[in-house]
């Protein structure tokens, strides 16, 4: 099955499809939506109609902007009328006047949650902790503070509630609840995304916590969580509904527009994913541990070698969702995004209440190097060993799809850890430079920083932090590669060398960096464009220079020498080829077998190169379209495999 497009109104910007298994006369919904640059100007808002042309109440929150000031992304809330069971309805979106309408909510909503955590040491109950957030919500309503969504359809507050010992009333130093509390219909229906965090950065004696959780509303139990061990520097969440029960609904995006917005790479929507593939995805997920702190389908030991489902521009399950928008792929994508919250990379700064940043703490380190201030050593262990070189994009697309604050925070936490994990000396303190990692780690770290800089709302206190760290890194790359005054220090081919063996470069790792740079360049960043133009001399160029002595059949190499014995860069493609393929020197390229990169597989270097060439073609890199067409024609058996694993199934826009 494939995603296809929806039959949006002729003059609509885009549309979404809403469906539910239960009929509803007026159903409030909330979702995320990216937009093309220029589609909605800074002084405009959005209006909506259904397929019959009837007006649909709509509000727009959590706005992020393109470089020209136009709308990049928004969390949208709409109220859909007369929704029949199992009869999808289109909602068309148009540019229009901004709305300032808000709903009226009570000063004290009928929410009244109470969270009780019984904490254990082994089998011994050591304390009972209680969080009572009702008064905090009332205070925020009165003050208009902590409000994330605010319009005619939905009002959402983020209520941060400490847990207190029921006997001493002392606040627990580590366990806290963040309750993203969304009120619909004037507070008659309340959606609470309950997030439990054990992730303060500087508080003494951090460690794993074992507890069982009971959630009550007006004294009645509404949720129980059996005893679990909550990892240090980790979090988990559960969505609860109180008040009037609302039908479950599904929102499907007009995926051709979603991808055309350049929010992500252009995955091949023409693929027809067999139902057996999606059924198998559901089977594997059902047999996985998706409880809080469980890994779902993640590989807990990140440095595990070889290809796997989470490694790629986006994970396999996310690519499956973008192409199919099938419920089974969606469940897999969100379950694995939730599992990533269990990994101990989540550091929340007590001073700011936000993910740890190196602007406030220029000499802090959460992984390598000496940290100042020194971070307390946690007690206990977890099943996870995170790293950057084998790190996925966990939460970016889930946030773009749902608009949920939990996934926005997840994206920020991972980007924050990737920055703060670099030795302060190498990252130059507050600059947050990531070049001290191996290249694939640099690539995925840069991706995470770019993702955060894109999706953090314009009015968020961390917006400028991620934008500045992205700019700092791009400036470093440009100054140290294409604009390096020392010509001997930069490859005439545009190759980035390994930090561990300075004679060699990994074409596949350069492809990873190129893929990330295509996203940044397509976003209009001039430094990203300059770096992309430089590195593609190598990544695209190796597919274009048979006339100059480099046979395309050997383009998907593993590691190549790019310098001579005197550490001088090679200056000709023939020298590069003859050095690394000496046995083929003077052999005609015509008919040469592709023996590296597994040209028939969709999870090896040949596939990485296909994706890179497609992305550079979309980004307008000179020669990339020709190179893509050539390489596609040389790897035809790969195409059938993409239907089972579309991780690298990127095509030119």
C-alpha positions in Angstrom: 0.0 0.0 0.0 1.1 3.6 -0.6 0.4 7.0 0.9 -0.8 8.8 -2.2 -2.3 12.3 -2.1 -5.6 13.5 -0.7 -8.2 15.3 -2.9 -7.6 18.7 -1.3 -9.7 21.7 -2.5 -8.2 23.2 -5.6 -7.1 26.4 -3.9 -6.2 24.9 -0.5 -2.6 25.0 0.7 -3.0 21.4 1.9 -5.5 19.2 3.6 -5.7 16.4 6.2 -8.1 13.5 6.5 -9.8 12.9 9.8 -11.5 9.6 10.7 -13.0 8.0 13.7 -14.7 4.7 14.6 -17.4 6.5 16.5 -19.8 9.1 15.1 -19.3 12.6 16.6 -21.3 15.8 16.2 -18.4 18.0 17.1 -15.0 16.4 17.6 -12.0 18.5 18.7 -8.6 17.3 17.2 -5.0 18.5 17.5 -2.1 17.7 15.1 1.1 19.1 13.6 1.5 20.4 10.1 4.6 21.7 8.2 4.2 24.3 5.5 6.2 25.3 2.4 8.1 28.5 2.6 5.9 31.4 1.5 2.6 29.6 1.8 1.5 31.5 4.9 3.0 34.9 5.4 4.0 36.2 8.9 1.0 38.5 9.1 -1.5 35.7 8.1 -3.2 32.9 10.0 -5.1 29.9 8.8 -8.7 29.0 8.2 -10.3 25.7 7.4 -13.3 24.2 5.6 -14.5 20.6 5.2 -15.1 18.9 1.9 -18.5 20.4 1.6 -17.1 23.9 2.1 -18.5 24.4 5.6 -16.2 26.4 7.9 -14.2 24.5 10.5 -13.1 26.2 13.7 -9.3 26.2 13.7 -6.5 27.6 15.9 -2.8 27.8 15.3 -0.1 27.4 18.0 3.5 26.6 18.6 4.5 28.5 15.4 7.9 28.1 13.9 9.0 30.3 10.9 11.0 29.9 7.8 14.0 32.2 7.2 11.7 34.6 5.2 9.3 34.9 8.2 6.6 32.7 6.6 5.0 29.8 8.5 7.2 26.7 8.7 5.2 24.6 11.2 2.3 24.9 13.6 0.3 22.8 16.0 -3.3 23.0 14.7 -6.5 22.3 16.6 -9.8 22.0 14.8 -13.4 21.1 15.7 -14.8 18.7 13.1 -18.6 18.6 12.9 -20.8 15.8 11.8 -18.1 13.1 11.6 -19.7 9.8 10.7 -18.2 6.5 12.0 -15.6 5.1 9.6 -16.3 7.9 7.1 -13.1 10.0 6.6 -13.6 13.7 6.2 -11.2 16.1 4.5 -10.2 19.4 6.2 -8.8 21.9 3.8 -6.4 24.6 5.0 -6.1 28.1 3.6 -4.2 31.2 4.4 -6.4 33.8 6.1 -6.7 36.3 8.9 -5.2 35.6 12.2 -7.7 34.7 15.0 -7.5 35.8 18.6 -10.5 33.8 19.7 -10.2 31.7 22.8 -12.4 29.4 24.7 -13.7 30.1 28.2 -12.4 27.6 30.7 -13.3 27.4 34.4 -11.0 28.8 37.1 -10.9 25.4 38.6 -11.4 22.7 36.0 -12.9 19.3 37.0 -9.4 17.7 36.7 -8.4 17.0 40.2 -5.6 14.4 39.5 -3.5 13.0 42.3 -0.4 10.9 41.6 0.9 8.5 44.2 4.2 6.8 43.9 5.2 4.0 46.3 9.0 3.9 46.3 10.8 0.6 47.1 14.3 -0.5 47.9 14.2 -4.1 46.8 11.0 -5.4 48.3 10.9 -2.9 51.1 8.5 0.1 50.8 10.6 3.1 51.8 8.3 6.0 51.1 5.0 7.1 49.6 5.2 10.2 47.4 2.3 12.3 46.3 1.9 15.0 43.6 -1.2 17.1 43.7 -1.3 19.4 40.6 -4.8 20.9 40.8 -3.8 24.0 42.7 -0.9 24.5 40.3 -3.2 24.3 37.3 -5.6 26.8 38.9 -2.7 29.2 39.6 -1.5 29.0 35.9 -5.1 29.6 34.6 -5.4 32.7 36.8 -2.0 34.0 35.7 -2.1 32.8 32.1 1.3 31.2 32.6 2.7 27.9 31.3 0.2 28.0 28.5 1.2 26.1 25.3 -2.0 26.1 23.3 -4.6 28.8 23.5 -7.5 29.3 21.1 -11.1 28.6 20.4 -10.7 24.8 20.3 -8.0 23.8 22.8 -6.1 25.3 25.8 -3.1 23.4 27.1 -1.0 24.1 30.1 2.3 22.4 31.2 1.9 21.8 34.9 5.2 20.8 36.6 4.3 19.0 39.9 6.9 17.9 42.4 6.3 14.7 44.4 6.3 15.1 48.2 6.7 12.6 50.9 3.3 11.9 52.4 4.8 11.6 55.9 7.2 14.5 56.0 5.9 16.7 53.1 9.5 16.9 51.9 9.9 17.3 48.2 11.6 14.4 46.4 14.8 15.6 44.9 14.6 13.6 41.6 11.1 12.4 40.7 8.7 15.0 39.2 5.7 15.0 36.9 5.2 17.3 33.8 1.5 17.3 33.0 0.7 18.6 29.5 -3.0 19.3 30.3 -5.2 20.1 27.3 -8.7 21.3 27.8 -11.4 20.9 25.1 -15.0 22.0 25.2 -14.4 24.5 28.0 -12.7 21.9 30.1 -15.5 19.3 29.8 -12.9 17.0 28.2 -9.3 17.0 29.4 -6.4 15.2 27.8 -3.4 14.9 30.1 -0.1 13.7 28.7 1.5 12.6 32.0 5.3 12.6 31.9 7.3 11.2 34.8 10.9 12.4 34.9 14.0 11.4 36.8 16.4 13.7 35.0 17.6 16.7 37.0 21.2 17.5 36.1 22.9 18.8 39.2 21.0 17.4 42.1 23.0 15.1 44.4 22.7 11.3 44.5 20.9 10.6 41.2 20.1 7.0 40.4 17.4 4.6 39.3 14.1 4.7 41.2 11.8 1.8 41.8 8.2 2.6 42.3 4.6 1.8 41.5 2.2 4.5 40.4 -1.5 5.1 41.0 -3.3 8.0 39.5 -6.6 9.1 41.0 -9.2 11.7 39.9 -11.6 12.9 42.6 -10.4 9.9 44.6 -11.2 7.3 41.9 -8.4 5.3 40.3 -7.9 6.2 36.6 -4.6 4.6 36.0 -2.1 2.2 37.6 1.5 1.5 36.6 2.9 -1.7 38.1 6.3 -1.5 39.8 9.0 -0.4 37.5 12.6 0.7 37.8 12.8 4.2 36.3 16.2 4.8 34.8 18.3 7.9 35.8 18.3 10.7 33.2 15.2 9.2 31.7 11.4 9.8 31.3 8.2 8.1 30.3 4.7 9.2 29.6 1.1 8.1 29.4 -1.9 9.9 28.0 -5.0 10.0 30.3 -8.5 11.4 29.5 -10.8 12.8 32.2 -14.3 14.3 31.9 -16.3 13.6 28.8 -14.9 10.8 26.8 -13.9 11.8 23.2 -13.8 9.3 20.4 -10.4 8.2 19.2 -9.5 9.7 15.8 -6.8 9.5 13.2 -5.3 12.3 11.2 -3.6 11.5 7.9 -1.7 14.2 6.1 -1.5 15.0 2.5 1.9 13.4 2.3 3.0 14.8 -1.1 2.6 18.3 0.4 4.2 17.2 3.8 7.3 16.1 1.9 7.3 19.0 -0.5 7.4 21.4 2.5 11.1 20.1 2.8 10.5 19.3 6.5 12.3 16.1 5.7 13.7 14.1 2.8 11.6 13.1 -0.2 10.7 9.5 0.4 9.4 7.5 -2.5 5.6 7.7 -2.2 5.2 5.5 -5.3 6.3 2.5 -3.3 3.7 -0.1 -2.6 4.4 -1.6 0.8 3.0 -5.1 1.1 0.5 -5.7 3.8 2.7 -8.5 5.0 5.4 -6.1 5.8 3.1 -4.0 8.0 1.7 -7.0 9.6 5.2 -8.2 10.5 5.9 -4.7 11.9 2.9 -5.1 14.2 3.9 -8.6 15.1 7.4 -7.6 16.1 6.2 -4.6 18.1 3.6 -6.8 19.9 6.4 -9.1 21.0 8.6 -6.2 22.1 8.9 -4.6 25.6 7.0 -1.4 25.3 6.5 -0.8 29.0 8.1 2.3 30.5 11.9 1.9 30.3 11.5 -0.9 27.8 13.5 -0.7 24.5 10.6 -1.6 22.1 12.5 -2.3 18.9 15.6 -0.3 19.7 19.0 -1.9 20.0 20.0 -0.9 23.6 23.7 -1.1 22.9 24.0 1.7 20.4 27.6 0.9 19.3 26.3 -2.5 17.9 27.8 -2.7 14.4 26.0 -3.4 11.2 22.9 -2.0 9.7 19.7 -2.0 11.7 16.2 -0.5 11.6 16.9 2.8 13.4 20.0 3.8 11.5 19.5 6.0 8.5 18.3 9.5 7.6 15.1 8.5 9.4 14.4 5.1 11.0 12.8 2.3 9.0 9.6 2.5 10.9 9.4 6.3 10.3 10.0 5.8 6.6 7.3 3.2 6.6 4.9 5.6 8.2 5.6 8.5 5.8 5.0 6.3 2.8 1.9 4.4 4.1 0.4 6.4 7.0 -0.7 3.0 8.1 -1.8 2.6 11.8 0.7 -0.2 12.3 3.6 1.9 11.1 2.4 4.8 13.2 2.2 2.6 16.3 5.8 1.4 15.7 7.1 4.9 15.1 5.6 6.3 18.3 6.4 3.3 20.4 10.1 3.5 19.5 10.1 7.3 20.0 8.7 6.6 23.5 11.3 3.9 24.1 14.1 6.4 23.3 12.9 8.4 26.4 14.2 5.5 28.5 17.8 6.1 27.4 19.8 8.0 30.0 20.6 11.1 27.9 17.9 13.4 29.4 19.4 16.2 31.5 17.1 18.9 32.6 18.7 22.0 34.1 17.2 23.0 37.5 18.1 26.6 36.8 16.3 27.0 33.5 13.8 24.1 33.6 15.0 23.3 30.1 17.3 20.7 28.6 20.9 21.3 29.6 22.6 23.9 27.5 26.3 24.8 27.2 25.6 28.5 26.9 24.7 28.5 30.6 27.2 25.8 31.4 30.2 26.2 29.0 32.4 23.6 30.7 29.8 21.0 31.6 30.2 17.5 30.1 27.8 14.6 30.3 29.9 12.1 28.5 33.6 12.9 27.6 36.1 15.2 29.2 36.2 16.8 32.6 33.0 18.5 33.6 32.8 21.8 35.5 30.7 21.8 37.5 31.2 18.1 38.1 28.1 16.2 37.6 27.0 13.8 40.4 27.7 10.1 39.6 24.4 8.1 39.3 23.9 4.8 41.1 22.5 1.8 39.3 22.8 0.7 35.7 20.5 0.5 32.7 20.4 -1.7 29.6 21.3 1.3 27.4 24.7 2.4 26.1 23.9 5.5 24.0 26.3 7.0 21.5 26.1 9.4 18.6 27.6 7.4 15.8 24.7 5.0 15.8 21.9 7.3 16.8 18.5 7.6 15.2 16.2 10.5 14.7 13.6 9.4 17.3 11.2 12.2 17.9 11.4 14.7 15.0 8.7 13.2 12.7 6.5 12.1 15.7 6.4 15.8 16.8 5.6 17.0 13.2 2.8 14.5 13.0 1.2 14.9 16.5 2.3 18.3 17.7 2.7 16.8 21.2 5.0 18.5 23.7 6.5 15.2 24.8 8.1 14.7 21.4 9.3 18.3 21.1 11.1 17.9 24.5 12.5 14.5 23.3 14.1 16.2 20.2 15.6 18.9 22.4 17.0 16.4 24.9 18.8 14.4 22.2 20.2 17.4 20.5 21.3 18.8 23.9 23.0 15.5 24.9 24.9 15.4 21.5 26.3 18.9 22.2 27.0 18.5 25.9 28.5 15.1 25.4 31.5 16.5 23.5 34.6 17.3 25.5 34.3 21.0 26.4 37.9 21.6 25.1 37.0 20.3 21.6 33.6 21.8 21.4 35.1 25.2 22.5 32.9 25.5 25.5 29.7 27.4 24.8 30.2 27.2 21.0 28.9 23.6 21.1 31.1 22.3 18.2 30.8 18.7 17.4 33.7 18.1 15.0 35.6 16.1 17.7 33.5 13.0 16.9 34.0 10.6 14.0 32.3 11.8 10.9 29.1 9.6 11.1 28.7 10.9 14.7 29.1 14.4 13.5 26.5 13.8 10.9 23.8 12.5 13.2 24.6 15.1 15.9 24.3 17.8 13.3 21.0 16.3 12.1 19.7 16.4 15.7 20.7 20.0 16.2 19.1 21.0 12.9 15.9 19.2 13.8 15.7 21.0 17.1 16.4 24.4 15.5 13.6 23.8 13.0 10.8 22.6 15.3 11.4 24.5 18.6 8.7 27.3 18.5 9.8 30.8 17.7 8.8 32.0 21.2 10.5 29.1 23.1 13.4 30.0 25.4 15.6 27.3 23.7 15.0 28.5 20.1 18.0 30.8 19.8 20.2 28.2 21.6 19.8 25.5 19.0 19.9 28.0 16.1 23.2 29.5 17.4 24.7 26.0 17.9 23.7 25.0 14.4 25.3 28.2 13.0 28.4 27.8 15.1 29.0 24.3 13.7 28.3 25.3 10.1 30.7 28.2 10.3 33.3 25.9 11.7 32.9 23.4 8.8 33.1 26.2 6.2 36.1 27.8 7.8 38.0 24.5 8.1 37.1 23.0 4.8 36.0 25.1 1.7 37.4 28.4 3.1 40.5 26.9 4.9 43.4 29.3 4.0 45.8 26.3 4.1 45.1 24.6 0.8 47.1 21.6 1.9 44.7 21.0 4.7 41.6 20.6 2.5 40.9 17.9 0.0 40.5 19.1 -3.6 37.9 16.4 -3.9 35.9 17.7 -0.9 36.5 14.6 1.2 36.4 14.7 5.0 39.0 12.4 6.5 38.7 10.1 9.4 39.9 11.6 12.7 41.4 8.2 13.6 43.4 7.5 10.4 44.2 10.8 8.7 45.2 9.0 5.4 41.7 7.7 4.9 38.1 8.9 4.2 35.0 6.8 4.4 32.8 7.5 1.3 29.7 6.2 3.1 30.3 8.4 6.2 30.8 11.4 3.8 27.4 10.4 2.3 25.8 10.6 5.8 27.1 14.1 6.2 26.0 15.1 2.7 22.5 13.9 3.4 22.3 16.0 6.5 23.7 19.0 4.6 21.1 18.7 1.9 18.4 19.3 4.5 20.2 22.4 5.8 20.9 23.7 2.3 17.3 23.2 1.2 16.3 25.3 4.2 18.2 28.2 2.7 21.2 28.3 5.0 24.1 29.8 3.1 26.8 28.1 5.2 25.1 24.8 4.8 25.0 25.4 1.0 28.7 26.3 0.9 29.6 23.1 2.8 27.3 21.0 0.6 28.8 22.4 -2.6 32.3 21.5 -1.2 31.6 18.0 0.1 29.7 16.9 -3.0 32.8 17.3 -5.1 33.6 14.0 -3.5 30.3 12.3 -2.7 28.7 13.2 -6.0 31.9 13.5 -8.0 32.9 9.9 -7.5 29.9 8.9 -9.7 30.8 11.4 -12.5 34.5 11.0 -13.2 35.0 7.8 -15.3 36.4 10.0 -18.0 39.0 11.1 -15.4 40.0 7.6 -14.4 37.6 6.7 -11.6 35.2 3.8 -12.3 31.7 4.3 -11.0 31.4 0.6 -10.1 33.8 1.2 -7.2 32.0 4.3 -5.9 30.4 2.7 -2.9 33.7 2.1 -1.1 34.4 1.5 2.6 37.6 3.3 3.4 39.9 4.9 0.8 43.3 6.4 1.1 42.9 10.1 0.1 46.5 11.2 0.8 49.9 9.9 -0.2 52.7 8.8 2.2 53.6 12.4 2.8 50.0 13.1 3.8 49.4 15.2 0.7 45.9 15.0 -0.7 45.6 13.2 -4.1 44.7 15.7 -6.8 43.4 13.5 -9.5 40.6 11.0 -9.7 42.8 8.5 -11.5 45.4 8.6 -8.6 42.6 8.1 -6.1 41.3 5.1 -8.0 44.7 3.5 -8.8 45.8 3.8 -5.2 42.8 2.1 -3.7 42.1 -0.4 -6.6 45.6 -1.1 -7.7 44.7 -4.5 -9.1 42.2 -2.8 -11.5 44.7 -0.2 -12.7 44.2 0.4 -16.4 41.2 -1.9 -16.5 38.3 -0.5 -18.6 35.4 0.7 -16.5 32.8 -0.8 -18.9 31.4 -4.0 -17.5 33.3 -3.7 -14.2 31.4 -5.5 -11.4 30.2 -3.7 -8.4 31.8 -5.7 -5.6 31.5 -3.3 -2.7 28.5 -1.8 -0.9 26.1 -4.7 -1.7 24.4 -3.3 -4.8 21.4 -5.7 -4.4 20.7 -4.7 -0.8 18.8 -1.8 0.6 20.9 -1.4 3.8 24.5 -1.1 2.7 26.8 1.5 1.1 25.3 1.3 -2.3 21.9 2.2 -0.9 23.3 5.0 1.2 24.8 6.4 -2.0 21.4 6.2 -3.8 19.7 8.2 -1.1 22.6 10.7 -1.0 22.4 11.2 -4.8 18.6 11.7 -4.7 18.9 14.2 -1.9 21.7 16.2 -3.6 19.6 16.2 -6.8 16.7 17.7 -4.9 19.1 20.3 -3.5 20.2 21.3 -7.0 23.8 20.1 -6.7 25.5 20.2 -10.1 25.7 16.8 -11.7 23.7 15.1 -9.0 20.7 14.3 -11.2 23.0 12.6 -13.8 24.8 10.7 -11.1 21.5 9.5 -9.5 20.2 8.3 -12.9 23.5 6.5 -13.6 23.7 4.8 -10.1 20.0 3.9 -10.2 20.4 2.1 -13.5 23.4 0.2 -12.1 21.5 -1.0 -9.0 18.1 -2.1 -10.3 17.7 -5.0 -7.9 17.6 -2.6 -5.0 14.2 -1.2 -6.1 12.2 -4.2 -5.2 13.8 -4.3 -1.7 12.7 -0.8 -0.9 9.1 -2.0 -0.6 10.2 -4.1 2.5 12.7 -1.6 3.9 12.4 2.0 2.7 14.9 3.4 5.1 17.0 4.7 2.3 14.2 5.0 -0.3 14.8 8.7 -1.0 14.1 10.0 -4.5 14.6 13.4 -6.2 11.9 15.9 -5.5 
